[in-house]
Amino acid sequence: MHIAHTIAELREHLAAFERPAFVPTMGNLHEGHLALVKQARPLGDVTVASIFVNRLQFLPHEDFDTYPRTWDSDCEKLRTAGCDVLFAPDERALYPEPQTCKVHPDPALADILEGHFRPGFFVGVCTVVMKLFQCVQPRVAVFGKKDYQQLMVIRHMVRQFALPIEIVGSETFRAEDGLALSSRNGYLSETERAEAVQLSQALRAMAEAVQSGERDLAAIEARAMQALTQRGWQPDYLVLRRRSDLQAPSAGEPIVALAAARLGGTRLIDNLEIDVPTS
Ligand code: PAF
């Protein structure tokens, strides 16, 4: 695996390839990331991953400083997963001057849910992803569906700027008990880790209610909020939204359940696409 720390070095190495397949990450890699790399491999003529903890997408009180940096094991895992090129710039390499030119995604999509609870988050994500895309110039990029809204915001950005990049969404990788894998799961204590599965179970309960024909979506959401709150969680949202734009759904439209909730000091997110049988 070739490791490039600067944009120039990366571009020089990638000049020989026509169809890079790209997986951007912030490191602290787990099986979910490696599944993205494996999915990317057959999609291009070279597989590129990046590791960059992007300060722009963290709020001042969030975990930028303590976000786990696990360089040696990340490199080992990427090698094993078959990554060809790792782009790992430091802040001076990616942001040599203050990044005052930023990408502001559509507020209708980016200022709700995650964007509401983490203002500016998607500006930070879109800005770094746009910049990483300029560096790697991929023909295809793979993102996890675990960050459902992020995937939608990026798809929208790519479409609006007519970037010649196919965006592939990869299914969420779950632990045996159903917990979606996340770099932040490492913050959980043993007791919290056992409790954490309740988030995916809350989503499943919402899905079952919809699938069993219950039509009062607000009541389903309120029940899920109450169930998690009673267990000691602090939910930001547990909602049922239209898959196409994450707005409130009308009858018969494809739905996704989305959740974000804090367990102790750790904020977890998850989602579940709900298939409603057509009658
Ligand atoms: O999903 C992530 O890990 C990050 O938001 C991303 C896409 C690598 C941008 O920093």
Residues whose N, C-alpha, C, O or C-beta is under 5 A from the ligand:
A	BS01	PAF	P24 T25 M26 F52 N54 V125 V128
